[in-house]
Amino acid sequence: MRLGQVRWNGAVTAAIFENSHARAIPDYNLYELICRAEQQGVPLPELARRLATPQRRADTPREVWGAGCTYESSATFRDAEHGTREGFYAHAHRDERPELFFKGTGRICVGPGQDIGIRVDSRFTAPEPELAVVLGARGKVLGYTIGNDVSAWDIERENPLYLPQSKSYTGACALGPVIVTADQLSDPYNLHMSCTVRRGHKVIFSGETTTASLHRKIETLIEFLLRANPVPTASVLLTGTGIIVPHEAALAEGDVVTIRVPPIGELSNPAAVVK
């Protein structure tokens, strides 16, 4: 067990640290917790576990939705993957109606430092760094975070109808490290985003983009998303990627993907094969 202290309800409070989460132990700092364990003759881990706040479910957000072809680079790459010079991905990029798809629920999501997934039946899984929008009631923009729309490109390339299998599986979405509220990030179209893929001590891919290249307005994506589809509060909309990872940098077990957006922070995740 990893014990430490956090500031909770205005006071320094003992806490259990589990992965990227902390569970507060109300009414005790670490010294007081140790003293009580000694006085009662109870093992410290047992007492801490009994007094800590309940572990929260890890299946937030409620729903995750994705937008595709919102950057020209993505549409061009996907058409090239299908061997068409002017295919339906280019149409999705320029037409009024955007490409929107259901990514999944919190079940497929991981946070900072947790494993993103490589499907066992994929040979070209790649990260897709994206600006993610956190939605409130009726599509209100509550804030922004970093999203990694991990995708099995080769499965979608085999047949576009296989897109759900390429997009939705264990560890296919990473979110974090924090939510920056909308009042603190007034211009989501002026953000620099970078991505690196590291294999051991070597960087095998590095790319960058800016949300100034985002072809569609976020409010337009939300408006189309909500048509006959009232998504629940605390859902997330991924706004598409402008960084394309090539086949030669396809993810392998143990690779570490790091996405940086300076006003939000850094989202870093190791990759692991999932069955």
N, C-alpha and C positions, 0 to 999 in steps of 0.2 A: 504493500500500500504506500502511496505517495501522499504525504501530508504537508501542508503549508498554510499560508494565511492569505486572505483576500479582504478587500474592503467591501462590506456587505451591510446595507441599511445604515451607512454612515459610521460603522465601527470596524476595527480590525478583528477579523473572525477566522477561526480555524476552518480548514477546508480539506476535502479529499480531492486529489487531482487524478482524473481518469482520462487518458488520451488527451483530447484538446478541451476537456470540460472540467469544471470545478463544482463540487457539491459542498455548499457551506454547512458548517456545524454551528447552528445559532446559539448565541449566549455564551460562547467560549472562545477565548483566543487559544493559541497552541499551548501556552504555559498552563492555563487553567484546565485544559483538556487532559494534559499529562498528569497534573496533580490529582484530578478526579479519578483517573484510571488507577493511579497508585493507591489512593485512599480506599477504593472499592475492591482492589485486587482483581480488576478486570483487564484482560489484554487490551492494549491501546487500539489495535485495529478493530477489535470487536466493538469497543465503546464508540469509536469514531463512526463506524458503519451504522450503528444503532441510532446515533443522534443526528446524523447528516440528513439534509433535505433529500426527498426522494429523487432517484435518478430520473431525469426527464427522457421521454421517448426521443429517439434519434431520427424519427421519420418526419421532421420538418425540413423543407416547406411542404405545404399541403399538396400542391401540384407544381410541376415544372413544365413550361411550354417553350418551344424553340422557334426561332425564325431563321429561314434559310435564304440564301442569295441576296442578302442585304448589302453585301460588298461586291463590287464587280469582280474582284479577284476570285471570290468563291464561286460565282456563277460560271466564270470562264474555265476554272479548273474542273468543275464537275461536268461541264459539257465536254471538255477534252477527255476526261476519264471515260465518257460514253462514246467517244469518237465522233462527235458532232460539232461542226463549226458554229452553228447557230441553233442550239437545241432548246428544249423546254426550260432549262435552268436560266438561260438568258431571258426567256420570256417572263419567268417568275421574277427576275431581277427588275425588269422595266415596266411590267404591267401594274395596273392599279392594285390588284389583289395580291397581297404578299403570300409567300409560302409560310405556313404555320403548322406545327406538328406537336403532338403530345409527347413530351420527353419521358415523363413518368412521375411518380410520387417520391416522397422522401425516402422510400425504401431503396432507391437506386443511388441516393446522394451520399457523398462523403464530405468531410471537412478538411481543413488544413492538416497535412501530415499523414492523412489516411490514404489507403491504397485506391488508386483508380484502376478500372478493370480493362483487361485485354481478353476478349472472347477467345475461348480455346479453338474455335473454328474460324478465326480471322488471322490473316497474314499481313494486313495493313490497317492496324488501329492507330489513330492519330489524335492528339489533343486539338481542340478548337477553342482558343482563347476568346472570351466574349465579355462584353459589358452586360451584367445581369440586373434586371429591374425588379425590385420587391414591390408587390402590389397590395394595396389595401382594398377596402370595400369599393365596389363599382369601378375597379381599375385605377384608383388613386395611386399615384407614384409616392411610395413612402420613402424609398431610398434606393441605393445602388450597391452592388457588390461585384466581385469578380466571379465569372463562371467558366468552367471548362466542360464544353459539350463533347466529351470523348466519343469518338465515332469509329465504327468498323467500316472504313471506306470501301474495302474490297467487297463487302457484302452488298452494299448499296450499288456498287458498280456492276455487280453481277446482274442485278435487276432492280430498278427503282422501286418496285413494289415491296422489296425487302427492307425498305428504309426503317420500319419500326424495329426490326431485328438489329440493324446497324446502330441504332440510336438508344435503345432502351434495354438495359441489362445491369447486372450488379456492378456498381462502381462506375457507371457511365456518366456521372455528373459530379463535379466537385464545385463547391461554393465556399467563398470566404475571402479574406480572413475576418472582415467585419462588414457591417452595413453602414454606409455613410448616408445620413438622412438627406432628403431632397433639399432642405434649406441650407445645407453645408456644401452641396455640390450643385451649383446653380447652372452650370453649362456642361451637360453630358456629351456635347458634340466637340469638345476641345480636350480630349483625354489621350495621352500617349500610352500605348499598350505594347509590352514586349513579352516574348516567350522564348525560353531556352529549354532544350532537352539535353540532359546530362547523362552520359553512360560511364559510370565510374568517375574518373578524373577528367574525362574528355567531353566537351560540348559538341554534340553531333548535329544540333540544329539551333539556330538563333534567328528570330524574325521580329518585326515590329510593324505597327500600324498606328493610325490615329482614328478616333471616332468621327473626325471631320469627314472621313470617307464613307460614313454610314449613309446609304442611299435613301433610307426611309426614316421619317420622323418616328420617334418612340410613341408619340400619341396616336399616330396612324396604326402602328402595329397593335397597340392596345385596343383601339377602336374595332379593328377587324377581329381580334381575339375574342372580344366580348359579344360579338354578334351571335345571338341565340346561344350563348355559352357563358353564363355567369360564373366565372372561376372564383373559387373561395378566397377569402382574405388570407394573406401570408403565402400566396402563390408567387412564383418567380417566372419572369419572362426573359429568356436568353435572346439577345438582339442580333446574333449572327457573328461570324468571324471574318476578319480581314487578314488573318495570318494563316497561310497554307503550308502545312508540313508535308514534304514530299515522301514518296514511297521509300527512298533510301534511308529515311529517318523514322521509319515505322517503329512504334513502341515495342520494346522488349522488356521482359521481366527484369525489374531492378532499376530501370531508367527513372530519372526524376524530372518531372515537368514543373517549371517555375514560371508563373505568369505575374507580371508586375504592372500595376496602374498606380502611379505615384500618389494621387489623392486618397486611394483606397488601401493600398498596401501590396502585399505579396502573397500569392496562393501557390504553395508548393506541395506536390504529391508524388510519391513513388508509384510505379506501375506494377501490377501483379496479374498473372493469368487467372481467370475465373472460369469455372466449369458449369 
